Amino acid sequence: MVDIERTTTALLEGLFDHKNEAAWSQFDARYRPIVVAFARKLGLSESDANDVAQETVFQFLKEYREGKYDRDRGRLRSWIIGIARFRIAGIYRKKGVKREYRGESAMVTMPNEDECSKLWENERRTVILRMALQELRATTKSHDRTMKAFEMVAINQVPVATVANDLEMTQQEVYLAKSRTAKRLRTIIEKLDETYDENAT
């Protein structure tokens, strides 16, 4: 089940305690998927993206505990993006050397800070939606068919008439399932948004 109670502010305080494995695990679970998706969108393979995510999270933790992260100078995501971009650029530099050796072009254009910020936000929202859906499935008291109807219509874009026929529901029941489930999903997403607390400095 997704932890939707602890804000990033509280989580960062817990990271100062080297024995606080729960804080570390929660921070890693919250940000590693975003870094992986971010790196993938910048062209890295799954393997390289996972390496970048691991290195980014560990470097942030190290620098944070050393007091290098100044919350008064910028958002948390800007700090993490900066570390990730540096790691990604490092991979491209290494690959560029290999391409030059083969006589190929080594030119790779990295997005600027604004573009990276927008890309990060898109991936953050995607990760939050996935987490929210997991939470919804784990906590919903609705009939399985209700959840299935919602996923088919709202996520997979299956026509209502087809869903109604496949699940032996009326179209009105499908619309109600979509509406009620979407409302619960929005509530979970709002809580998850609050936990990231990335606008706070």
N, C-alpha and C positions, 0 to 999 in steps of 0.2 A: 504494500500500500504506500502511496506517495505521502511524504511528510509535508503537509501544507500548513504547518503552524509556525515553524521557525523562520524568521526573516533572515536575510543575508546579514543584516547588522548584528543580530544575535549570534549567527553562525561564525562571523569573523572574530567575535570576542572569544568563542570557544576554541578557535584555531591557535590561540596563543598558548593554550595548555597542551604540551607535547603528549600527554597521556589521554587526551580527549579524542579517542578513536571515532566516536560517534560524530563529532563535528567534522572531522576529516572525511569520513565516509559520505556524509550528507553533502558537503561541499563538492566532493569529487563526483557524486551522482548527479548533482545539479548542473555542474558546468562542463564536465568532460563531454557529454553528448553534443553540446552546442559547439565546442571546439572541434570535435570530429566532423560535424556537419559543415562547419565554417571552412575547415581545411579541404574537405571534399569539393565544396563549391569553388574553391580556388585551384582546383585541378589535381589535387593529390590523390593517390591511390588509397584504398581502404587501409592498407598496412601503414603507409606513411602518415595518413591522417590520425590513426590511433597512436603512433609514435609521437607526433606533434602534440596531441592532447595530453598524453602522459607527461611529456617534458614540460608543457605549459603549466599544468596544474602543480607539478612538483616545484617548478621554479617560482611560481607565484607564492606557494606556501613558504618556501625558503626566504624569499625576499620580504614577505609579509612579517614573518617572525623576526627578521632582522630590522624591522622598522622602516623599510624602504618605501612601502606603500603609504602615501600621504592622502588620506581621504578628503582633505580640504583642497586638493589640487586637481581633482577629477573623479569621474565615475569609475566604479570597479570594473565595468566592462571595458573601458578604455585601456586600463592597465593590462587586463587579460588579453585583449586584442593585440596590444603592442607586443606582448611576449610571443603570442601565436604567430603574428606576422614575421617576426624575426626568425622564428624556427622554420616557418614555411619558406622564407627567402633563403635560408641556409640550405634547405633541401634542393631548391632550384639552382643555387650556385653550384652545388656538387654535381648535379645533373648537367649543368651548363658546361662544366669542365669536360665531362665525358662527351658531350655533343661536339664541343670544339675539337676534341681529340679525333673525333670521327669526321671532322670537316663540316659539321652542321652548324646552324645558327644557335647561339646560346642565349639569344634575347628573350626575356620573359618580362612582361609588364605586370607589376603588382598594382592592385587597386589603391586609390588614395585613402586617407583616413575616413572621409565622409562615406565613400563607397563601402569600405569595410564595416563601418558602423551600421549602415543600412542592411548589409548582408547579415551581420551578426543578429540584428533585431529580427529579421525574417526567420533565421534559423532558431532563434530563441522562442519565437511564437510557435514554430512547428514542433519543437521539443515540448513546450508547455501543452499544446493540444494533445500530443501523444500521451503525456503523463496524465492529463485530465481524463482522457478516454480510459486509461488503465484504472484510474481511481473510480470512475463511474462504473465500470464493469465490476470492480471489486466490492463496491458499496451499494449498488442499486438494489432496491427491493422489488423492482418491476419484474414482470414475467419475462423470461428469456426472449419470447417472441417480440415483446415491445422493444427491447434493446436491438434485436436483429432488424426490426423494421426501421428503426432510427438510422442504424449504420448503412442499411441498403439505400435509403432515400437521401439522407443528408451527406454521407461520406462517399458512397459509391455511385450516387446520382442515378439510381435505378428508378424508372417511372413508378409513381404511386400505384397505378393500376396493376403493374407487374408484381410489385411487392405484395399487394393485397391478395392477388391470386396465388402467389407462391406460398404465402404464410397463412392462407385461409382466414383472412381478415377482411373487414369492409374497408373501403377507402377512407371513410370517416375515422375508423379506428387507427389507420396508418397515420393520418394527419395529426390525430391526438397524441399518438406515440411519439411522433417527431417533435411536436411542440413541447410536450412535458419533459422529454428527455433533453432537448436542447436547452431548456431553462435550467435544469440541474447541471448540465455541462458548463453553461456560462458561469454559474455560481462557483464551480470548482476552478475554472480558468481564472476568475477574478482573485480567488484566494492564492492561487499559484503565482499570479502576477505580483501580488503583494509580497510574497516570500522573497522574490528576487531583489526587491528594494534597491534597484540600480540607480534610481534618480537621487537617492540620498547620498550625501557626501559626509 
